[in-house]
Amino acid sequence: MKIYTKTGDSGETSLFSGKRVAKNHDRVSAYGSLDECNSVIGMATAAIATALPSLEAAPAKRLSTLSRELSYIQHALFELGAHFATPPTSDAASKATTQFPSAPAATSALESWMDAHTAALPPLTSFILPGGSPTAAALHMARTVARRAEREATNLVRAGGVRTDAYVFLNRLSDYLFVAARAANAAVGMGDCTWDKAASPDAMAAARDAKEGAAAAAPPADVAADDAADADAAATGGGAGATATKGGAAPQVTT
């Protein structure tokens, strides 16, 4: 069986019902982002598999738990993608197999896992920057893709073309991925990558401006040297008649 069909060469693709639509159709964009999210989650699970052999029992157990959860989510995203690819006008047989009936249970699972991970993490006291371990960085990337998929699905759910509980699962997924990224870093002994206001471009620009302003207000180096020399001459020459020459020469006293 050939993997290429050439049927999409004109910029159209088929929904699950067989209906042909443009490749930038709302449904295609939404389930395309789900596919992308699933792929990035796969990167996270691959990073976990790479890290496990070098970890001690406790962190390995935490990452293994994450890996099982992520595998569950990958299967759920596959079902959700099929649901997004099935318009309400599809025949009953098509809709019967693509309605993602497990959405409420999947959402409950995400919430339960989030609660368990959060209980083992330090409280949030700052904004978090994406990064840290390879697993956490991939999960943050997956989070942003899930958010995009949610935005793209908004019109579909408002038009009644997507189940509300399926949309809720997608909304909860990005929250889970945020918590999972924190848990992945904690499992390998890495803290959160926190946002530092002092390192922000605005703060750094303000500090640079203040430094430049202080430099502009200071006297030129040669003037400062002359002032210092005059002060030395006055102290060693014994009176108003003492003058100093540049370069630190001995003072000359006139009578």
QUISUL-V278294 format. One line per field, one symbol per residue. burial: # if it has 16 or more other ideal C-beta (glycine too) atoms within 10 Angstrom, else .. Layout:
# QUISUL-V278294
burial=???
This chain:
# QUISUL-V278294
burial=............#.###.......##########.###.##.###.##..#...#...##.##..##.##..##.##.#########..#...##..#.#.##..##.##..##..#..........#...############.######.##..##...###..#####.###.#############...##...................................#...#...#....#.#......#....
